[in-house]
Every structure is written in C-alpha cells, then in structure tokens.
Amino acid sequence: MTKISESELIINGDGSIFHLHLKPEQLADRVILVGDPARVSMIGKYLDEVECDILNREFHTITGNYQGKRISIVSHGIGGDNIDIVINELDALANIDFETRTIKPAFRQLTLVRIGTSGGLQPFVPVGTYVAAEKSIGFDGVLYFYANNEKVRNRPFETALLEQLQWQPTRLLPYVVSADTSLLQQITEDDILRGVTIAANGFYGPQGRELRLPLTDPKLNAKIEAFDYNGEKITNYEMESSALAGLAALMGHRAITVCCIIAGRVDKNMNTDYKNSLPTLIEKVLERI
C-alpha cells in the first residue's frame, strides 16, 4: 500500500489530526456539523454523556451519546474552504491508519448533517422556515480541485444555470450536487422543506450585497429568484452546502445540509435573534440522525 507522506497527512505529536485535534477513536459515525464553535456547546447540552470536548481555532468537537446513539458535534467555521479542511480530516480519521499512514482496507462511512442558518430567496421560504438542500449550487469552486468531480455533478442543471442567470463571472463556474437520497429521506419530513440551496464563496458581493463596492452583476439575485428548472426554484443562500455534498459524495459518505431561514432576501428583512429558532431544528436532527 502507498504510504501517505507527513506533509500530506499532518498528525500532531499527540496522535491527533492537524486542524481538528481529534484522534481516530474520538470520532463517531454520526456527525452533526455547525459553523459556530459556540453552537457545539449548545448542542452538546442535549447529550446524555460526553466522551471528549476538544477546541482548536474555530474547530470545536464534542463526542458523546444521545439516547443510545454515539454522535460527534463538530464546528467548521465559515465557508467552503473550511469545509474542505473538516471533511478531509474527518474522512482521514475514519479511513486512514495513522500508524502506517495507509488507507484502511475496509471503508467506514460517515453520516454528516450540517445545521446552519440561511437567507431565503422565495416568498414561499419565509423567515423561520427549515430548508434541506436537496440540491446544492456551488459558487465556491472547491469541487473542481478534485478528480472525477463530474461523476457527482448535475450537468444539465448547471447548463440551465449558466443560461438563465446569464452568468458573468467568467473565471468561476457554478456546479450542482445532490444530497444523499437516503439521508434526505431520513432527516426530512413534512416539517422541513426540500429546496435548492446556493453555497456562495462570500457573504457580501457573492450573495448580491452591495455596500461600498459595486457588483459585477447587480441583477444576479433577481435572476436567481426567477430561475426555474423543471419546476425547481432556488430557495436559499448559505456558504457551505455544496462543498459538503460534493466532497462527501466523492468520498462515499452520506451528507446533507439543513438550514433555518433567518433572513428574507426578497423582503429584505432579518431575524438577528435567530438563535431562538434553532433549538427545534437541532432537536429534529438529533432525533432523526
């Protein structure tokens, strides 16, 4: 077997992986992902028993048990670049032997559910709605750095995006990836809307917010709101779902993003007290994961 070099798989002196500071035995098969490190502690209070509580930079992990299920809660910070770090390190913890630096012969599949916040793009997705990203549109470009990415991308949907949005950022092409079908069925019921989520590579310009800098395409959000592909409308904006869905699909893991809508981009309203809206969604995911 090919040995992975020290520069490619960085293992700390205590045997933990570089960024997450986790050891292989500290990772559960069920993983809840959140952006905010403080939200890990918030969800951790639901656990019946805690095995470990580890913090490094924006990466905070608590592993424990919830009603007989072993679960890891991991924060990833903001953006697709952080998702690239977290998903690769979680996969390494599960599927690489740290002693020999070789890939394990038996694949270990992870179930990854990201709980996030998001901005709604349609009148039927008001503030307070829970939306699962059945499809994720990546404005981040992360997936293009990995071979065979076309196997998990929806090319017809991508073509429709370029045409209907009259795409102008010439050096950045959106990609489209679906969530794991079985996990979508497991997590969503009538109380969670299945939607099409854009993962932007920024919060301001890439999501159509204009402060002091003018936008390349000031009408992009209006075109996004009007987009229709075989009856599917783009429901919401966030920043991580596409990298998560794409990398997980390439690696063979099950992944989905579920968001609470905290801003109405159409009505231009915002719920800054959104933390009160999250507990119900957290409880649903804990019960169903």
N, C-alpha and C positions, 0 to 999 in steps of 0.2 A: 504494500500500500504506500501511496505517496505521503510523505511527511510534510505537514504544513509548517512553514518557517516561523520563527519568532516574530518577524516583522509583520507577518500577515495575521497571525492569531496571537494577540498580545495577552499574556497571562501574568497577573500580578504575583508578587513574591509569596502571597498567602494562598495561591491557587485559585484566585477569583479572576473573572474576565475583566478586561481593561476598564471599560466605562461603567458598567453596571455594578462592578464589585461583587458579583454573585458567584457562588460555587455551583457546580452542576447539581449537587444534591439539594440545593435550596430552591430549585425551580419546579413548580407544579405543572401538570399537563394543561390545566385550565388557567388562562391568564387574562386578567382584566387590565386594559391599558387606559391611562388617563394622561392629560397633558400636564396638569398642575401637580407638583410634588405634594402639596398640602392635601390634595384630594385623595391621595393614597391613605393618609391617616384617617380621613373622613370615612372611607370605605372600610378601612381596617377595623373600625369600631364595631362593624357588623359581625366580625369573625368570632367564633366560639373559642378559638385557641390560636395563638400566634407563635410560629416557629422562629421567625427571624424578621428583623426590621433594619434595613440597610439603606444608607443615604450617601450618594456621591454626586456632586454637582446637582444637575436637575433630575438625576435618576434616583428615584426613591422606590424601594421594593419592600413589601410586606408579604410573607407567605404564611398561610395558616389554614384553618379548617372552618368551613361554613356548612352546618347541617350535614356533616359527613362527607363533604366534598373538599378536597385539597385545592386551594386556589392561591395563585400569586397575583398581587396587585402591583403594577409597575407604572411609574410615570416616565413619559418620553420627552417632555418639553414641547416646544412649538416647532412645527414644520416637518416637511418630508425628509430633510437631511438628518434630523434626529431619529425619524422612523427607520432610516437606513441603518443607523447605528444599533438601535434597540432590536430590530428584527434579526439582523445578522448575529448579534450576540446571544439572543435567546435561542436561535437555531443552533449556534455553536455549543451552547450549554447542553442542549438536548441531544445533539447528533455527532459531536466530535469528542474523541477520547483525549482528555487533557494530558494524560501521562505519555501517550505515544504520539500525540499530535496527528492522529489519523481519523478518518471518517469511520464511525461505527458501522458494522455490517447490518444491524437491524435499525430501521428508521423509526424514530419516535415523533409522532405527530402532535403538534400543539393546537389548542383551541384558543383563538385570540379574539377578544371582544373589546373594541375601543369605545369608551363612553366619553362623548365630547359635547361641545356647545357649537352652535352654528347660526348662520343668518339665513332666513327664509327668503325665497325668490318668487313665490307664487301666492296669490290670495288664499289658496286652499291649504297653505302651510303657515298659519299664524303663529305668533309668539306663544310658546307653551306646548307646541306640537312635538312629538317624538318621531324622528325620521331615521330609518335604517337605510344605509347606502346599498341598495340592490345593485346599482352600477356606480362606479366612481370615475370621474373625469379628472385626469391628472394634468395640471398646468405646471408641474414641478420638474419634469424631465428625468426623475430618478430612475425609472424603469429602463430607460434607453441605455443605461450603462451596463446592463446585464444581457448576456446572450440568450437567444430563444424567447425574447420578450413577446414576439408576435404570436406565440402559442397561447398566451393568456389575454391578448388584447382583442377587442371587438372592432375590427377594421371597418365594417360598414357604418357603424355608429360614428367612428372617427371621421369618415368621409363626409357624413351628414353635418357634423360639427363645423368642419372647415368651410363647407358651402354655405350653410345657413348663418354662421357667425361672420362670414366674410373676413376670415382670420387675418389679422395684420401683423402680429409679432412674428416676423419671418424666420427667426432662428430658434423658435420654440414651438413645437407641435404638441397639441393635446393628445393624450392617449386615454383609452377607456378599458376598465377592468371590472368584472363582476365579482360580487361577494360569493363566498362558498354557499352553494344552494342548500345543503343540509343544515348549515348553521343559521342561514336566513330563516328557514322554517322553524328551527328550534327556538330562536330568540324572539321572532316577531309573531304577534297575534293581532287581533283587531285594534289593540291599543297603540300599535306602532306602525306608522305609515311606511310603506316601501317606496323609496324615491331614487332620484338620480342626483348625486352629490358632486359638486366641483371641489377638488382639493387645490387651492391656489398656493403659489410659492411666495406669498407675502400677504400682509393684512390690508395695506392701503392701495397702492396702484393696481396690483394684480387682482384685487376684488372690486375695482372700479371706484375706490375712494379718492377724491381729489382734494388736496389741501393746498400746498404752495406749488407743487409740480403738476404741469398739465399731463393728461393721459394720451397714450398713443391712439387709443380708440375710445373716445368719450361715450360712444353709443353701444359699447360692448355689452353692458348689463341689460340694456333694453332688448338687444338681440338674443341674449341668453334667456331672458324671461319669455320671449316669443318662440323660442326653439321648440320644435315638435318633431320627434322621430317615431313614426308608427304609433302615435298616441302617447308617447313618453315625454314628459316635461322635466326640465331641470328644476329641482326642488330647493336646493340649498347650497351654501358656500361653507367650506371649512378648510383645513390645511394639511390633513394627514391621510385621509381615507384611501387615496389612490396608491400611494407608496406601500401602505399596509396590505391592501388587497393584492397588488401586483407581486410584491416580493413573497408574500405568503403562498400565493398560487404557484409561483415558480419553485418554491421550496417544498411544496406538498402539505402545507399547513392549512387549517381552516381559519378564516378571518372575516370579520365584519366590523363596520363602524355604525354606532347608533348615537344620534345627537339629539339634544334638547334645543329647540329653536329659541334663541334669546333676542334676536333682532329681526325686524321686518324690513328688508331692504327695499321693498316696493313702497310701503307706507312710511319708511324712514323712522321707525320707532325702535326703541331699545329698552330691554329689561336689565338694568345694571344690578338688580337684586336677584339674578338668576340662580344663585346658589340654593335658594329655597325651592327651585323647580327640579333640582337634580335628585333628591333622595328617592322619589318614587321610581325614577328610571333606574337608579342603582339597585333598588330592591328587586325590580323586574329581572334585571340581568343576573343578579345573584341567584335568584330562584331558578332561572332557565338555563344558565350556562352548564 
